[in-house]
Amino acid sequence: MQISQLEPIQNLLAQQGYISEPNIVMSLFLAMQLGKPLLIEGPAGVGKTEIAKVMAKSLQTDLIRLQCYEGLDANHALYEWNYQRQFLHLKMEENSDKTLNEKEKTIFGENFLLKRPLLQAITHSQAPVLLIDEIDRADEEFESFLLEILAEWQITIPEIGTIQATHIPYVVVTSNRVRELSEALRRRCLYLWIDYPAFDKELAIVKSKVPQIDALLGEQICKFMHTLREQKLEKIPGVAETLDWARALASLHLTHLDKTVVEQTLGVILKDWQDIRQTQLSLSELLAKTGVVSKLDGI
């Protein structure tokens, strides 16, 4: 394979403002070429979900998102009948000459069907990007059910029949490793691990997403975040928090970090009170490690 085959994907990602790496580009290329789901794991906030969003924009197709959670079942992922609309329709048909069986048949059609993400993806007019987000939060039973859908790409609705996908979706599955996923699911997918970005990449992301930020402030934010992630925290902040912080400080028209500003804005990047307290106690040391104190001595 010529590496030039990857350039269109890399260019598409760049056009959407996504700062990619060679392994990400390769994984997307192979997932599309082989028609296999891409399982992306990594810490929260490193851009796993963003890959699916950028992929949909790049392919000029729709993004269909299935947000997983504990207790998610087939009904909420596949379809449900609109019982209220069915009831109203039957009430309207009460005085008609139709038999009971004929009335019942009329209410089990697509007009009364509530399509949930999986059915939406299967019946879409063109191949969408199906994002199955945080699959590790769903039960193992749902994971097993999902494997059948990914293998067959068809759904059987007893009242209607079997619906076969005419366009196989591009599938991105994300996991924060809340629980270990089954070997069966892992074998079904290509795999990509995304870790916290290196300093240069995170700075490039900040400059891309927050172009109005002062150059020095952007560097100091990224250095501080890298130093902060080395601490023993309950919830380590990801790139999403870095961007939130950069936007917040840029909106204040700041040009550099100082201890007071960091203390007052820790709630933007840390979402656990123990983490905030621990960071407050060691803030001078953290700032010294990032070089902020020495740079600001003369300011």
Helices and strands as residue ranges (DSSP letters): G 3-6, H 7-15, H 22-34, E 38-41, H 48-59, E 63-67, H 74-77, E 79-81, H 83-92, H 100-106, G 110-112, E 113-115, H 117-122, E 129-133, G 135-137, H 140-152, E 154-157, E 161-164, E 170-175, H 183-188, E 190-193, H 199-209, H 215-228, H 239-251, H 259-269, H 273-281, H 283-290, H 292-296
